[in-house]
Amino acid sequence: MDYEQVIGKIYEEVKSFWGQGKVADYIPALAEVEPRQYGIAVQTLKGQAYQVGDAETRFSVQSISKVFSLAMVTRHLGDELWKSVGREPSGNPFNSLVQLEHEQGIPRNPFINAGALVVTDRLMSLYNRPKDAIIEFVRSVCGNDDIYYDKQIAQSEREHAERNLALAHFMKSFGNIKNDVETLIDVYCHQCAISMSCVDLSRAFLFLANRGLNPFNREQILTVSQAKRLGALMLTCGFYDESGDFAFRAGLPGKSGVGGGVAAYIPGNLVITVWSPELNRHGNSLIGMETLERFTTDIGNSIF
């Protein structure tokens, strides 16, 4: 398969979608991002790498980081985590408070904000220096020590974290948050502010495509079963309340972020990442979603 030709063709076709979405503006630092940017990167388990457009431009990965923190916690806690977080699609916006009260402080899944806060809370209990641990983990899975937090983004998020503070305090009232809420929000805002490119992300997701094995240092990060289950959660819950439609259109496990990034993979084969900051009404990259649908259609391959 000539992936270079495939993504080059898609890139030229989908650029025409510029202007149909809008950048995230509830975090001021994200609102300043130039909207007309677009990159695609593909990394195969055989070591082949392809890219087009702004694939080496770094951006705030936002909710894509939830995959990394979930992997870190899952490897230590295993099924114990699922006593505190559900595994079902939410059908509601990613920062909704509505379901939490009805479900007594147990978030519907680990990829909505409430669920990710519980995961990060457990990570804080596992690591003395959680922010260092997160960035070291990301560096190890993408084989690149030049990965850092975007401190401007982290500060901007922290200054506008009222909804996440409310979610955390509400869950703490049910006993589902163990650590100090202010510290938790600081760690969470930094986690979301990891700065990576499409090329970085395509490498970072390889351990998932490789059944939990990090191809860069041969470390078995997750068991085969854990990697399978994480992929299932990404397929059903990885794209907020658009997850079902993405599974229908693209047929891949993946995760999006309001920074405009999307990372997805074909198990045993490859990772594809896309970045374009303009979002659709669900908070997913408009161009990213279109790109991934066209990619699996053009190569005739998905998980189905």
KENU-737825 format. One record per residue (C-alpha): z, x, y; residue number from 1. Coordinates in nm, 3 decimals. Layout:
! KENU-737825
Z:Z | X:X | Y:Y | nr:NUM
...
//
This chain:
! KENU-737825
Z:0.000 | X:0.000 | Y:0.000 | nr:1
Z:-0.101 | X:0.136 | Y:0.341 | nr:2
Z:0.211 | X:0.039 | Y:0.534 | nr:3
Z:0.098 | X:0.231 | Y:0.840 | nr:4
Z:-0.212 | X:0.017 | Y:0.869 | nr:5
Z:-0.016 | X:-0.302 | Y:0.801 | nr:6
Z:0.247 | X:-0.249 | Y:1.071 | nr:7
Z:-0.015 | X:-0.118 | Y:1.317 | nr:8
Z:-0.215 | X:-0.438 | Y:1.279 | nr:9
Z:0.094 | X:-0.658 | Y:1.317 | nr:10
Z:0.207 | X:-0.461 | Y:1.622 | nr:11
Z:-0.122 | X:-0.520 | Y:1.803 | nr:12
Z:-0.126 | X:-0.890 | Y:1.714 | nr:13
Z:0.236 | X:-0.977 | Y:1.792 | nr:14
Z:0.257 | X:-0.803 | Y:2.130 | nr:15
Z:0.097 | X:-1.120 | Y:2.266 | nr:16
Z:0.432 | X:-1.295 | Y:2.206 | nr:17
Z:0.594 | X:-1.104 | Y:2.495 | nr:18
Z:0.738 | X:-1.343 | Y:2.752 | nr:19
Z:0.814 | X:-1.625 | Y:2.507 | nr:20
Z:1.181 | X:-1.528 | Y:2.465 | nr:21
Z:1.457 | X:-1.394 | Y:2.688 | nr:22
Z:1.700 | X:-1.103 | Y:2.664 | nr:23
Z:2.069 | X:-1.170 | Y:2.597 | nr:24
Z:2.237 | X:-1.225 | Y:2.933 | nr:25
Z:2.596 | X:-1.314 | Y:2.841 | nr:26
Z:2.664 | X:-0.940 | Y:2.820 | nr:27
Z:2.554 | X:-0.798 | Y:3.158 | nr:28
Z:2.458 | X:-0.457 | Y:3.020 | nr:29
Z:2.219 | X:-0.622 | Y:2.772 | nr:30
Z:2.065 | X:-0.832 | Y:3.047 | nr:31
Z:1.944 | X:-0.510 | Y:3.213 | nr:32
Z:1.730 | X:-0.404 | Y:2.915 | nr:33
Z:1.355 | X:-0.391 | Y:2.980 | nr:34
Z:1.225 | X:-0.689 | Y:2.775 | nr:35
Z:0.872 | X:-0.569 | Y:2.697 | nr:36
Z:0.958 | X:-0.319 | Y:2.428 | nr:37
Z:0.864 | X:-0.340 | Y:2.063 | nr:38
Z:0.901 | X:-0.101 | Y:1.773 | nr:39
Z:0.861 | X:-0.116 | Y:1.395 | nr:40
Z:0.979 | X:0.136 | Y:1.134 | nr:41
Z:0.937 | X:0.135 | Y:0.757 | nr:42
Z:1.122 | X:0.368 | Y:0.522 | nr:43
Z:1.060 | X:0.369 | Y:0.148 | nr:44
Z:1.290 | X:0.488 | Y:-0.127 | nr:45
Z:1.019 | X:0.738 | Y:-0.219 | nr:46
Z:1.073 | X:0.912 | Y:0.116 | nr:47
Z:0.770 | X:0.777 | Y:0.302 | nr:48
Z:0.826 | X:0.685 | Y:0.667 | nr:49
Z:0.602 | X:0.491 | Y:0.904 | nr:50
Z:0.650 | X:0.376 | Y:1.260 | nr:51
Z:0.470 | X:0.223 | Y:1.554 | nr:52
Z:0.554 | X:0.143 | Y:1.916 | nr:53
Z:0.907 | X:0.197 | Y:2.046 | nr:54
Z:1.050 | X:0.279 | Y:1.704 | nr:55
Z:1.244 | X:0.582 | Y:1.831 | nr:56
Z:1.396 | X:0.409 | Y:2.134 | nr:57
Z:1.767 | X:0.351 | Y:2.087 | nr:58
Z:1.926 | X:0.013 | Y:2.145 | nr:59
Z:2.256 | X:-0.162 | Y:2.086 | nr:60
Z:2.259 | X:-0.281 | Y:1.725 | nr:61
Z:2.514 | X:-0.555 | Y:1.795 | nr:62
Z:2.564 | X:-0.781 | Y:1.491 | nr:63
Z:2.364 | X:-0.556 | Y:1.260 | nr:64
Z:2.677 | X:-0.340 | Y:1.265 | nr:65
Z:2.857 | X:-0.616 | Y:1.073 | nr:66
Z:2.671 | X:-0.501 | Y:0.762 | nr:67
Z:2.822 | X:-0.153 | Y:0.791 | nr:68
Z:3.179 | X:-0.271 | Y:0.845 | nr:69
Z:3.144 | X:-0.521 | Y:0.560 | nr:70
Z:3.021 | X:-0.248 | Y:0.325 | nr:71
Z:3.312 | X:-0.025 | Y:0.427 | nr:72
Z:3.569 | X:-0.296 | Y:0.359 | nr:73
Z:3.405 | X:-0.428 | Y:0.042 | nr:74
Z:3.409 | X:-0.087 | Y:-0.123 | nr:75
Z:3.789 | X:-0.077 | Y:-0.082 | nr:76
Z:3.900 | X:-0.439 | Y:-0.114 | nr:77
Z:3.634 | X:-0.583 | Y:-0.344 | nr:78
Z:3.677 | X:-0.955 | Y:-0.411 | nr:79
Z:4.016 | X:-0.957 | Y:-0.237 | nr:80
Z:3.829 | X:-0.993 | Y:0.094 | nr:81
Z:3.694 | X:-1.336 | Y:-0.001 | nr:82
Z:4.041 | X:-1.487 | Y:0.019 | nr:83
Z:4.012 | X:-1.442 | Y:0.396 | nr:84
Z:3.640 | X:-1.501 | Y:0.461 | nr:85
Z:3.399 | X:-1.753 | Y:0.313 | nr:86
Z:3.051 | X:-1.692 | Y:0.178 | nr:87
Z:2.862 | X:-2.000 | Y:0.297 | nr:88
Z:2.608 | X:-2.039 | Y:0.581 | nr:89
Z:2.771 | X:-2.185 | Y:0.890 | nr:90
Z:2.495 | X:-2.398 | Y:1.042 | nr:91
Z:2.666 | X:-2.344 | Y:1.379 | nr:92
Z:2.625 | X:-2.086 | Y:1.658 | nr:93
Z:2.757 | X:-1.739 | Y:1.575 | nr:94
Z:3.052 | X:-1.764 | Y:1.817 | nr:95
Z:3.155 | X:-2.123 | Y:1.744 | nr:96
Z:3.522 | X:-2.223 | Y:1.739 | nr:97
Z:3.458 | X:-2.565 | Y:1.587 | nr:98
Z:3.463 | X:-2.482 | Y:1.216 | nr:99
Z:3.768 | X:-2.256 | Y:1.237 | nr:100
Z:4.010 | X:-2.536 | Y:1.314 | nr:101
Z:3.865 | X:-2.763 | Y:1.047 | nr:102
Z:3.883 | X:-2.480 | Y:0.790 | nr:103
Z:4.227 | X:-2.356 | Y:0.898 | nr:104
Z:4.134 | X:-2.015 | Y:1.028 | nr:105
Z:3.909 | X:-1.907 | Y:0.739 | nr:106
Z:3.564 | X:-1.815 | Y:0.881 | nr:107
Z:3.265 | X:-1.956 | Y:0.698 | nr:108
Z:3.104 | X:-1.614 | Y:0.636 | nr:109
Z:3.140 | X:-1.248 | Y:0.740 | nr:110
Z:2.838 | X:-1.247 | Y:0.972 | nr:111
Z:2.945 | X:-1.506 | Y:1.227 | nr:112
Z:3.172 | X:-1.352 | Y:1.491 | nr:113
Z:3.495 | X:-1.495 | Y:1.350 | nr:114
Z:3.417 | X:-1.359 | Y:1.004 | nr:115
Z:3.319 | X:-1.020 | Y:1.141 | nr:116
Z:3.648 | X:-1.004 | Y:1.332 | nr:117
Z:3.840 | X:-1.060 | Y:1.008 | nr:118
Z:3.636 | X:-0.785 | Y:0.839 | nr:119
Z:3.700 | X:-0.544 | Y:1.128 | nr:120
Z:4.069 | X:-0.634 | Y:1.119 | nr:121
Z:4.085 | X:-0.538 | Y:0.752 | nr:122
Z:3.894 | X:-0.217 | Y:0.830 | nr:123
Z:4.159 | X:-0.130 | Y:1.089 | nr:124
Z:4.425 | X:-0.164 | Y:0.820 | nr:125
Z:4.230 | X:0.074 | Y:0.594 | nr:126
Z:4.157 | X:0.351 | Y:0.846 | nr:127
Z:4.393 | X:0.519 | Y:1.094 | nr:128
Z:4.106 | X:0.587 | Y:1.335 | nr:129
Z:3.871 | X:0.292 | Y:1.274 | nr:130
Z:3.622 | X:0.369 | Y:1.551 | nr:131
Z:3.576 | X:0.722 | Y:1.418 | nr:132
Z:3.548 | X:0.590 | Y:1.063 | nr:133
Z:3.274 | X:0.342 | Y:1.153 | nr:134
Z:3.058 | X:0.594 | Y:1.336 | nr:135
Z:3.105 | X:0.852 | Y:1.058 | nr:136
Z:2.999 | X:0.596 | Y:0.798 | nr:137
Z:2.684 | X:0.505 | Y:0.992 | nr:138
Z:2.596 | X:0.872 | Y:1.034 | nr:139
Z:2.634 | X:0.929 | Y:0.661 | nr:140
Z:2.416 | X:0.635 | Y:0.554 | nr:141
Z:2.130 | X:0.727 | Y:0.786 | nr:142
Z:2.160 | X:1.101 | Y:0.735 | nr:143
Z:2.186 | X:1.163 | Y:1.109 | nr:144
Z:2.492 | X:1.303 | Y:1.288 | nr:145
Z:2.342 | X:1.219 | Y:1.627 | nr:146
Z:2.463 | X:0.857 | Y:1.631 | nr:147
Z:2.708 | X:0.743 | Y:1.900 | nr:148
Z:2.856 | X:0.440 | Y:2.067 | nr:149
Z:2.694 | X:0.325 | Y:2.391 | nr:150
Z:3.008 | X:0.329 | Y:2.606 | nr:151
Z:2.848 | X:0.125 | Y:2.885 | nr:152
Z:2.759 | X:-0.154 | Y:2.643 | nr:153
Z:3.104 | X:-0.140 | Y:2.481 | nr:154
Z:3.276 | X:-0.170 | Y:2.819 | nr:155
Z:3.048 | X:-0.455 | Y:2.928 | nr:156
Z:3.122 | X:-0.641 | Y:2.604 | nr:157
Z:3.495 | X:-0.583 | Y:2.639 | nr:158
Z:3.492 | X:-0.722 | Y:2.992 | nr:159
Z:3.324 | X:-1.041 | Y:2.870 | nr:160
Z:3.502 | X:-1.090 | Y:2.538 | nr:161
Z:3.687 | X:-1.414 | Y:2.617 | nr:162
Z:3.529 | X:-1.609 | Y:2.331 | nr:163
Z:3.597 | X:-1.337 | Y:2.075 | nr:164
Z:3.955 | X:-1.306 | Y:2.202 | nr:165
Z:3.994 | X:-1.681 | Y:2.156 | nr:166
Z:3.854 | X:-1.661 | Y:1.801 | nr:167
Z:4.088 | X:-1.374 | Y:1.712 | nr:168
Z:4.400 | X:-1.534 | Y:1.858 | nr:169
Z:4.318 | X:-1.862 | Y:1.687 | nr:170
Z:4.283 | X:-1.692 | Y:1.348 | nr:171
Z:4.601 | X:-1.492 | Y:1.410 | nr:172
Z:4.785 | X:-1.822 | Y:1.452 | nr:173
Z:4.680 | X:-1.899 | Y:1.094 | nr:174
Z:4.788 | X:-1.554 | Y:0.974 | nr:175
Z:4.432 | X:-1.438 | Y:0.910 | nr:176
Z:4.438 | X:-1.152 | Y:1.163 | nr:177
Z:4.692 | X:-0.880 | Y:1.085 | nr:178
Z:4.648 | X:-0.628 | Y:1.368 | nr:179
Z:4.693 | X:-0.639 | Y:1.744 | nr:180
Z:4.423 | X:-0.864 | Y:1.890 | nr:181
Z:4.349 | X:-0.651 | Y:2.196 | nr:182
Z:4.299 | X:-0.342 | Y:1.979 | nr:183
Z:4.085 | X:-0.542 | Y:1.737 | nr:184
Z:3.854 | X:-0.656 | Y:2.015 | nr:185
Z:3.820 | X:-0.300 | Y:2.142 | nr:186
Z:3.719 | X:-0.175 | Y:1.796 | nr:187
Z:3.483 | X:-0.470 | Y:1.748 | nr:188
Z:3.312 | X:-0.419 | Y:2.086 | nr:189
Z:3.255 | X:-0.053 | Y:2.005 | nr:190
Z:3.123 | X:-0.142 | Y:1.661 | nr:191
Z:2.863 | X:-0.372 | Y:1.818 | nr:192
Z:2.771 | X:-0.104 | Y:2.073 | nr:193
Z:2.647 | X:0.152 | Y:1.819 | nr:194
Z:2.320 | X:0.288 | Y:1.957 | nr:195
Z:2.040 | X:0.338 | Y:1.706 | nr:196
Z:1.661 | X:0.325 | Y:1.685 | nr:197
Z:1.442 | X:0.143 | Y:1.437 | nr:198
Z:1.393 | X:0.474 | Y:1.259 | nr:199
Z:1.771 | X:0.524 | Y:1.237 | nr:200
Z:1.829 | X:0.172 | Y:1.108 | nr:201
Z:1.553 | X:0.188 | Y:0.850 | nr:202
Z:1.725 | X:0.492 | Y:0.702 | nr:203
Z:2.073 | X:0.340 | Y:0.734 | nr:204
Z:1.979 | X:0.036 | Y:0.522 | nr:205
Z:1.832 | X:0.244 | Y:0.240 | nr:206
Z:2.158 | X:0.242 | Y:0.042 | nr:207
Z:2.129 | X:-0.136 | Y:0.022 | nr:208
Z:1.770 | X:-0.119 | Y:-0.100 | nr:209
Z:1.888 | X:0.149 | Y:-0.344 | nr:210
Z:2.152 | X:-0.071 | Y:-0.512 | nr:211
Z:2.443 | X:0.080 | Y:-0.323 | nr:212
Z:2.351 | X:0.447 | Y:-0.367 | nr:213
Z:2.319 | X:0.659 | Y:-0.052 | nr:214
Z:1.992 | X:0.853 | Y:-0.101 | nr:215
Z:2.096 | X:1.124 | Y:0.146 | nr:216
Z:2.415 | X:1.246 | Y:-0.024 | nr:217
Z:2.396 | X:1.059 | Y:-0.359 | nr:218
Z:2.725 | X:0.881 | Y:-0.292 | nr:219
Z:2.764 | X:0.544 | Y:-0.466 | nr:220
Z:2.885 | X:0.347 | Y:-0.163 | nr:221
Z:2.884 | X:0.009 | Y:-0.335 | nr:222
Z:2.860 | X:-0.086 | Y:-0.698 | nr:223
Z:2.533 | X:-0.244 | Y:-0.807 | nr:224
Z:2.709 | X:-0.580 | Y:-0.816 | nr:225
Z:2.858 | X:-0.536 | Y:-0.467 | nr:226
Z:2.519 | X:-0.436 | Y:-0.324 | nr:227
Z:2.361 | X:-0.742 | Y:-0.484 | nr:228
Z:2.625 | X:-0.970 | Y:-0.336 | nr:229
Z:2.597 | X:-0.817 | Y:0.009 | nr:230
Z:2.221 | X:-0.871 | Y:-0.007 | nr:231
Z:2.274 | X:-1.234 | Y:-0.104 | nr:232
Z:2.500 | X:-1.285 | Y:0.198 | nr:233
Z:2.241 | X:-1.127 | Y:0.425 | nr:234
Z:1.973 | X:-1.358 | Y:0.290 | nr:235
Z:2.180 | X:-1.674 | Y:0.336 | nr:236
Z:2.387 | X:-1.587 | Y:0.645 | nr:237
Z:2.230 | X:-1.286 | Y:0.818 | nr:238
Z:2.039 | X:-1.467 | Y:1.092 | nr:239
Z:2.297 | X:-1.704 | Y:1.240 | nr:240
Z:2.186 | X:-2.067 | Y:1.220 | nr:241
Z:1.826 | X:-1.957 | Y:1.156 | nr:242
Z:1.904 | X:-1.794 | Y:0.822 | nr:243
Z:1.742 | X:-2.064 | Y:0.610 | nr:244
Z:1.423 | X:-2.055 | Y:0.811 | nr:245
Z:1.407 | X:-1.676 | Y:0.791 | nr:246
Z:1.451 | X:-1.687 | Y:0.412 | nr:247
Z:1.175 | X:-1.947 | Y:0.402 | nr:248
Z:0.938 | X:-1.748 | Y:0.624 | nr:249
Z:1.007 | X:-1.384 | Y:0.532 | nr:250
Z:1.195 | X:-1.396 | Y:0.203 | nr:251
Z:1.409 | X:-1.087 | Y:0.260 | nr:252
Z:1.779 | X:-1.008 | Y:0.292 | nr:253
Z:1.846 | X:-0.875 | Y:0.639 | nr:254
Z:2.054 | X:-0.885 | Y:0.955 | nr:255
Z:1.975 | X:-0.942 | Y:1.319 | nr:256
Z:2.157 | X:-0.864 | Y:1.644 | nr:257
Z:2.138 | X:-0.998 | Y:1.998 | nr:258
Z:2.029 | X:-0.652 | Y:2.111 | nr:259
Z:1.689 | X:-0.750 | Y:1.967 | nr:260
Z:1.707 | X:-0.556 | Y:1.642 | nr:261
Z:1.629 | X:-0.688 | Y:1.294 | nr:262
Z:1.675 | X:-0.488 | Y:0.972 | nr:263
Z:1.558 | X:-0.617 | Y:0.632 | nr:264
Z:1.471 | X:-0.473 | Y:0.294 | nr:265
Z:1.297 | X:-0.521 | Y:-0.038 | nr:266
Z:1.539 | X:-0.410 | Y:-0.314 | nr:267
Z:1.420 | X:-0.104 | Y:-0.501 | nr:268
Z:1.138 | X:-0.049 | Y:-0.256 | nr:269
Z:1.175 | X:-0.021 | Y:0.121 | nr:270
Z:1.347 | X:-0.106 | Y:0.447 | nr:271
Z:1.172 | X:-0.245 | Y:0.753 | nr:272
Z:1.332 | X:-0.262 | Y:1.096 | nr:273
Z:1.199 | X:-0.417 | Y:1.414 | nr:274
Z:1.325 | X:-0.409 | Y:1.771 | nr:275
Z:1.215 | X:-0.625 | Y:2.059 | nr:276
Z:1.481 | X:-0.746 | Y:2.307 | nr:277
Z:1.348 | X:-1.093 | Y:2.385 | nr:278
Z:1.541 | X:-1.349 | Y:2.178 | nr:279
Z:1.458 | X:-1.697 | Y:2.055 | nr:280
Z:1.695 | X:-1.992 | Y:2.096 | nr:281
Z:1.895 | X:-1.887 | Y:1.789 | nr:282
Z:1.972 | X:-1.539 | Y:1.929 | nr:283
Z:1.726 | X:-1.356 | Y:1.703 | nr:284
Z:1.443 | X:-1.130 | Y:1.820 | nr:285
Z:1.145 | X:-1.359 | Y:1.865 | nr:286
Z:0.895 | X:-1.083 | Y:1.795 | nr:287
Z:1.114 | X:-0.940 | Y:1.519 | nr:288
Z:1.117 | X:-1.264 | Y:1.323 | nr:289
Z:0.742 | X:-1.307 | Y:1.358 | nr:290
Z:0.682 | X:-0.946 | Y:1.255 | nr:291
Z:0.883 | X:-0.975 | Y:0.935 | nr:292
Z:0.712 | X:-1.296 | Y:0.830 | nr:293
Z:0.372 | X:-1.136 | Y:0.878 | nr:294
Z:0.482 | X:-0.816 | Y:0.701 | nr:295
Z:0.582 | X:-0.983 | Y:0.375 | nr:296
Z:0.275 | X:-1.206 | Y:0.390 | nr:297
Z:0.039 | X:-0.914 | Y:0.449 | nr:298
Z:0.182 | X:-0.690 | Y:0.176 | nr:299
Z:0.219 | X:-0.983 | Y:-0.066 | nr:300
Z:0.575 | X:-0.885 | Y:-0.150 | nr:301
Z:0.925 | X:-1.018 | Y:-0.087 | nr:302
Z:1.223 | X:-1.089 | Y:-0.309 | nr:303
Z:1.058 | X:-1.410 | Y:-0.430 | nr:304
//
